[in-house]
Structure formats: structure tokens, C-alpha cells
């Protein structure tokens, strides 16, 4: 598993590419995420239609 900082950077990059520029609130949410949350979001990023769906609990 990649170090948490690398996972955060990758999540920000993928979310930005998929959904466009991220709000400060979204960036803050991703920066504060756990490794498990980041893994879940990584699995959702290509299949969900919206950013809210990707980041849903």
C-alpha cells in the first residue's frame, strides 16, 4: 500500500481529472481522509456519475 500522502495526492489528481477543479472544501475532505476512505473512493471514481457519489459515506 502506498504511503498516505501519495494516496491523497493521487486521489486529488484523479478527482480533479474526472470532475474538474475541486472546491477548497473537497480538497480539505480528501486531505483529511483515512487510507480506507481513499481506497473506497479510488474504487468508485470511475463508476460513479458525480463527485458527491464518490465521496458518499
ZIHUJO-V20076 format. One line per field, one symbol per residue. ss: DSSP state (@ for helix, = for strand, . for the rest). psi: psi as a letter, one per 40 degrees, with the letter a starting at -180 (. if undefined). burial: 1 if it has 16 or more other C-alpha atoms within 10 Angstrom, else 0. A space follows every 50 residues. Layout:
BEGIN
ss=???
psi=???
burial=???
END
This chain:
BEGIN
ss=...@@@@@@@@@@@@@@@@....@@@@@@@@...@@@@@@@@@@...... @@@@@..
psi=hiidddddddddddddddeahiiddddddddeiidddddddddddddidi ddddei.
burial=00000011001100100000000001100110101001001101100000 1001100
END
